[in-house]
């Protein structure tokens, strides 16, 4: 269309989508089981033909012809307080029988939270990208563990971009970014197994198959503005879930930025290298001892009344108290021990993955051993045992862990600007408790 002034105006592409408005009493539940049902529905309506996708050629719309739809948009708006549950299960032994134990991450979100998803219906030269983004307002998350505290944040934004190439078994890229503001995260060592169980339930339960293997990479960015990372540092891995009389070590600051990539690019690799980069700005190390601790009153009194001086005997100001704090408040007995204007922590972890064992003997026996097992009936009775038979006959007492190659972890901590530290004996003790828990 050409306007009287000579400008050309292109008609917008047709809008095809689904808008959902959630009002009072909304409860959204999702998890691995629901995701598997979604996958089955997608495979039913859009079955995989394993062919190279054709590039979409845009043709200008002609009057009288149907315009081409290029994407499908889904938007969900929450207009009142709502709850979001992520449910998953794990197998446990109870009375000699296997049972499914249901675990959950429960979140309360406030009005104004939303979810958006864009499903493209066109393919470019490098494939297509599925986009998911949204925001949770005043989120309060808890877990189904006995120690329920998990996450509190004023805002939590999330963005997921999934790039699919034109060829079905070429490399895929998953970019996940989470941004939180005024966030408090409670880290417990039990969360490691808790979220590992969630990942195992969500991941595929089919043994590795080279014919259907698709390489992909997960790129994570986790960024928090004004944050509190709270850990438990009780002795002997003990946690008080009833009275909350726990010792804590917390990391508080203005910026926390974590970036890492999970590469699943090789089929059954011998080793996998993971790299984590953490950047922090104006980070404080804070300590809290419960009233039952004999050092609590002493450390609190030293923190409030100690007179700090510099080399020239000039009074030195203590750590600034004009910082955002929600849980680690100095008025509640917390003590700041270390202030770092800027730091960078790099961690590289090389580990040896253990793939899931498939049906015997195809998935867990290499070709030479498989040949040995197949030809054994026609060979002499006194044949040499295969390595698989030798390993199978080993007892736990006979196995030597030093016979296998060890994993390797490299940690590099860089503090680029002058920092201030108040070294209390209890800080070292809490770090030891944090390490062994």
C-alpha positions in Angstrom: 0.0 0.0 0.0 1.3 3.4 -1.0 0.3 6.5 1.0 -0.5 9.9 -0.7 2.9 11.2 0.5 4.7 8.4 -1.3 5.5 6.2 1.7 4.9 2.4 1.4 3.1 0.6 4.2 3.3 -3.2 4.5 0.4 -4.9 6.0 1.3 -6.7 9.3 1.4 -10.4 9.4 -1.7 -12.1 10.8 -1.8 -12.5 14.5 -2.5 -16.1 15.7 -2.3 -16.8 19.4 -3.9 -17.7 22.7 -4.5 -15.3 25.6 -5.2 -16.7 29.0 -6.4 -14.5 32.0 -6.0 -16.1 35.4 -8.0 -14.5 38.3 -8.6 -15.5 41.9 -7.9 -19.0 43.1 -5.4 -19.9 40.4 -3.2 -22.9 41.0 -0.8 -23.9 38.2 0.9 -27.3 38.4 3.6 -28.6 36.1 6.4 -31.2 36.1 8.1 -34.0 34.3 5.0 -36.1 34.0 3.0 -33.2 32.5 5.9 -32.4 30.2 6.0 -35.9 28.9 2.3 -35.6 28.0 3.0 -32.4 26.2 5.7 -34.1 24.3 3.3 -36.9 23.2 0.8 -34.4 22.1 3.4 -32.5 20.0 4.5 -35.8 18.4 0.9 -36.7 17.6 0.1 -33.5 15.9 3.6 -32.8 14.5 5.3 -36.1 14.0 9.0 -36.1 13.3 9.8 -37.1 9.7 13.6 -36.8 10.1 13.9 -34.8 6.9 15.8 -31.5 6.4 13.3 -28.7 6.8 12.7 -26.4 3.9 13.5 -22.7 4.1 10.4 -20.5 4.2 10.1 -18.1 1.3 8.1 -15.0 2.1 5.7 -13.9 -0.6 4.1 -10.6 -0.4 0.4 -10.9 0.2 -1.9 -10.4 -2.8 -5.4 -9.0 -2.4 -7.8 -11.9 -2.3 -5.3 -14.5 -1.1 -4.9 -15.9 2.4 -2.0 -14.3 4.2 0.7 -16.6 5.7 0.9 -17.1 9.4 4.5 -16.9 10.7 4.2 -17.7 14.4 1.8 -18.7 17.2 1.9 -16.7 20.5 0.7 -17.9 23.9 0.3 -15.4 26.7 -0.8 -16.1 30.3 -1.5 -13.2 32.6 -2.0 -13.6 36.4 -4.5 -11.0 37.6 -4.5 -12.0 41.3 -2.4 -13.9 43.8 -1.7 -17.4 42.5 0.4 -20.5 43.3 2.7 -22.4 41.0 3.8 -26.0 41.9 6.5 -28.0 40.1 5.9 -31.6 41.0 8.3 -34.5 40.4 8.8 -38.0 41.9 11.6 -40.4 42.8 11.7 -44.1 43.6 12.3 -45.0 47.2 12.4 -48.3 49.1 9.7 -48.7 51.8 9.0 -52.0 53.6 11.0 -53.8 51.0 8.9 -52.4 48.1 9.6 -49.6 45.6 7.3 -46.6 45.8 7.1 -43.2 44.1 7.7 -40.3 46.5 6.3 -37.0 45.3 8.4 -33.9 45.8 7.5 -30.3 45.0 8.7 -26.7 44.6 5.8 -24.5 45.8 5.7 -20.8 44.7 3.4 -18.0 45.6 3.3 -15.2 43.0 1.5 -11.9 43.0 -0.6 -10.0 40.5 1.1 -8.9 37.4 3.1 -12.1 36.8 3.0 -13.4 33.2 4.2 -16.0 30.8 4.8 -15.7 27.1 5.8 -18.3 24.5 6.3 -17.9 20.8 6.2 -20.9 18.5 7.5 -20.1 15.0 5.8 -21.5 11.9 8.6 -20.5 9.5 12.1 -21.8 8.9 15.1 -19.6 8.0 18.5 -20.7 6.6 19.8 -21.6 10.1 16.5 -23.1 11.5 14.1 -21.5 13.9 14.0 -20.3 17.5 11.3 -21.0 20.1 11.1 -18.2 22.7 9.8 -18.3 26.2 9.9 -15.4 28.6 8.0 -14.2 31.6 8.2 -12.6 35.1 7.2 -13.6 38.6 6.4 -10.7 41.0 7.0 -11.0 44.7 7.8 -14.7 44.4 8.0 -16.8 47.6 9.2 -20.3 46.9 9.6 -23.3 49.3 10.5 -26.9 48.9 8.9 -30.1 50.2 11.9 -30.8 52.4 11.7 -30.5 56.1 13.7 -27.3 55.8 11.3 -25.5 53.5 13.0 -22.1 52.9 14.1 -21.8 49.3 13.8 -18.4 47.5 12.3 -15.0 48.0 12.5 -12.3 45.4 10.8 -9.0 44.5 11.0 -9.9 40.8 12.2 -12.9 38.9 12.5 -12.7 35.2 13.2 -15.7 33.0 14.0 -16.1 29.3 14.5 -19.3 27.3 15.5 -19.3 23.6 15.8 -22.7 21.9 17.5 -22.8 18.5 16.6 -25.8 16.3 18.7 -26.3 13.1 17.1 -27.4 9.9 18.6 -30.9 10.2 17.0 -32.9 13.0 20.3 -34.3 14.5 22.5 -31.2 14.2 23.6 -29.2 17.2 20.8 -27.5 19.2 21.4 -24.5 21.5 19.3 -23.8 24.6 19.9 -20.3 26.2 18.4 -19.9 29.6 18.6 -16.6 31.5 17.3 -15.8 35.0 17.3 -12.3 36.5 16.3 -11.6 40.1 16.0 -8.4 42.1 16.2 -8.2 45.9 16.5 -12.0 46.1 17.2 -14.2 49.1 18.2 -17.8 48.3 18.6 -20.4 51.1 21.1 -23.1 50.1 21.1 -26.4 51.8 23.3 -29.4 50.9 20.2 -31.5 50.6 19.1 -29.3 47.7 21.8 -30.9 45.6 20.0 -34.3 45.7 16.6 -32.6 45.6 17.2 -30.9 42.3 19.2 -33.8 41.0 16.1 -36.0 41.5 14.0 -33.4 39.6 16.5 -33.4 36.7 16.6 -37.2 36.5 12.8 -37.4 36.5 12.6 -34.7 33.8 15.3 -36.3 31.6 14.8 -39.1 29.2 14.6 -42.6 30.7 15.6 -44.2 27.4 19.2 -45.7 27.3 21.6 -43.8 25.0 21.1 -44.7 21.4 23.6 -43.5 18.7 21.0 -43.6 16.0 18.7 -41.1 17.8 21.4 -39.0 19.4 21.0 -35.2 19.1 23.9 -33.0 20.3 22.9 -29.9 22.2 24.2 -27.3 24.7 22.6 -25.5 27.6 23.9 -22.0 28.3 22.9 -20.6 31.7 23.0 -17.0 32.9 21.9 -16.4 36.5 22.0 -12.7 37.5 20.8 -11.2 40.8 20.7 -7.5 41.8 20.9 -7.0 45.5 21.0 -10.6 46.7 21.5 -12.8 49.8 22.9 -16.3 49.5 22.4 -18.0 52.8 24.0 -21.3 53.7 23.7 -23.5 56.8 26.9 -24.1 58.8 25.9 -26.3 61.7 28.3 -28.9 63.0 27.8 -32.6 62.1 25.5 -31.8 59.2 22.6 -31.1 61.6 19.7 -28.8 60.7 17.2 -27.4 63.1 13.9 -27.2 61.1 11.6 -26.5 64.1 13.1 -23.7 66.0 15.5 -22.4 63.3 18.4 -22.2 65.8 20.9 -22.6 63.0 24.3 -21.2 62.3 24.6 -19.4 59.0 27.2 -18.1 56.6 25.7 -15.7 54.0 27.1 -13.9 50.9 25.3 -10.6 50.4 26.0 -8.0 47.7 24.8 -5.7 44.9 25.5 -8.0 41.9 25.8 -11.8 41.4 26.4 -13.1 37.9 26.8 -16.8 37.2 27.5 -18.2 33.8 28.1 -21.8 32.7 27.4 -24.2 29.9 26.3 -27.9 30.0 27.7 -29.5 26.8 25.9 -32.6 25.6 27.7 -32.6 22.3 29.4 -36.1 22.2 27.8 -39.5 22.5 29.0 -41.3 25.6 32.1 -39.1 26.1 34.9 -40.3 28.3 35.2 -36.9 30.1 33.1 -33.8 30.2 34.5 -30.3 31.0 32.3 -27.8 32.8 33.3 -24.2 33.4 31.6 -21.9 35.9 32.3 -18.2 36.0 31.0 -16.1 39.0 31.3 -12.4 39.2 30.3 -10.4 42.3 30.3 -6.7 43.1 30.3 -5.2 46.6 30.0 -8.6 48.3 29.9 -9.1 52.0 30.5 -12.3 54.0 28.2 -12.3 57.0 28.0 -14.6 60.0 25.2 -15.5 62.3 25.4 -17.6 65.4 22.3 -18.7 67.3 21.9 -17.6 70.9 22.7 -21.1 72.1 26.3 -20.7 70.7 28.8 -19.8 73.4 30.6 -17.4 71.0 27.5 -15.5 69.9 27.6 -12.7 72.5 31.3 -12.3 72.3 31.4 -11.9 68.5 28.4 -9.5 68.5 30.0 -7.3 71.1 33.3 -7.2 69.2 31.5 -6.3 66.0 29.6 -3.4 67.7 32.3 -2.0 70.0 35.7 -2.8 68.5 37.7 0.3 67.5 39.5 -0.2 64.2 42.5 1.9 63.3 44.7 2.2 60.2 48.5 2.1 60.1 48.7 5.8 60.9 46.5 5.3 64.0 43.6 7.0 62.3 40.1 5.7 63.1 38.8 3.4 60.4 35.1 3.3 59.6 33.4 -0.1 59.8 31.6 -1.7 57.0 28.8 0.4 55.5 25.4 -0.4 56.9 23.5 1.3 54.1 22.8 -1.8 52.1 19.7 -3.8 51.2 19.2 -6.6 53.6 16.0 -8.7 54.2 17.2 -11.7 56.1 20.8 -10.8 57.1 20.1 -7.7 59.1 22.7 -6.5 61.6 19.9 -5.7 64.1 19.0 -9.4 64.1 22.5 -10.5 65.2 24.3 -10.8 61.9 28.0 -9.8 61.8 29.7 -8.7 58.6 33.2 -10.3 58.4 34.5 -9.5 54.9 33.8 -6.9 52.3 35.0 -7.3 48.7 34.4 -4.6 46.1 34.8 -6.9 43.2 35.7 -10.6 42.7 35.7 -13.2 40.0 35.6 -16.9 40.7 36.4 -19.4 38.0 35.7 -23.1 38.4 36.6 -25.8 35.9 35.4 -29.3 36.6 36.5 -32.3 34.5 34.5 -35.4 35.4 33.9 -38.9 34.1 30.2 -39.4 33.4 28.6 -42.7 34.1 25.9 -43.4 31.4 22.8 -45.3 32.4 23.0 -49.1 31.9 20.8 -50.4 29.2 19.5 -53.9 28.4 22.2 -56.5 29.0 24.5 -57.2 27.2 24.0 -54.6 24.3 24.4 -51.3 26.2 27.0 -52.0 28.8 29.4 -54.4 26.9 31.9 -53.3 24.4 32.4 -55.0 21.1 35.4 -57.3 22.0 33.7 -58.5 25.1 30.4 -59.0 23.3 32.3 -61.1 20.7 33.9 -63.1 23.4 30.6 -63.9 25.1 29.0 -65.0 21.7 31.8 -67.3 20.7 32.5 -68.8 24.1 30.2 -71.9 23.6 32.3 -73.2 20.6 35.7 -72.5 22.2 37.8 -74.6 24.6 36.4 -75.0 28.1 39.4 -73.4 29.8 39.1 -70.0 28.2 40.3 -66.7 29.6 37.7 -64.7 31.5 36.6 -61.4 29.9 37.1 -58.1 31.7 33.4 -57.8 32.2 33.3 -61.1 34.0 36.2 -60.1 36.2 34.6 -56.8 37.2 31.3 -58.5 37.8 32.9 -60.9 40.3 34.5 -58.1 42.3 33.1 -57.3 45.7 33.0 -53.8 47.2 35.9 -54.7 49.5 38.1 -55.8 46.5 37.4 -52.7 44.4 40.3 -50.1 44.6 39.0 -46.6 43.8 42.6 -45.5 43.0 42.5 -47.8 40.0 40.2 -45.4 38.1 41.1 -41.9 36.8 40.1 -39.2 39.2 38.0 -36.2 38.4 39.7 -32.8 38.4 38.5 -29.5 39.9 40.4 -26.2 39.4 39.3 -23.1 41.4 40.7 -19.6 40.6 39.6 -16.7 42.9 40.6 -13.2 41.9 40.0 -10.1 44.0 40.9 -7.1 41.9 40.4 -4.3 44.4 41.4 -3.8 48.1 39.1 -5.7 50.5 38.5 -5.6 54.2 38.3 -8.6 56.5 37.5 -9.2 60.2 38.9 -12.6 61.0 37.0 -14.3 63.8 37.8 -17.9 64.8 34.1 -18.9 64.4 34.3 -18.0 60.7 36.9 -20.6 60.1 34.9 -23.1 62.1 31.7 -22.3 60.1 33.6 -22.8 56.8 34.8 -26.2 57.9 31.2 -27.1 58.8 30.0 -25.8 55.5 32.6 -27.9 53.6 31.8 -31.2 55.4 28.0 -30.8 55.2 
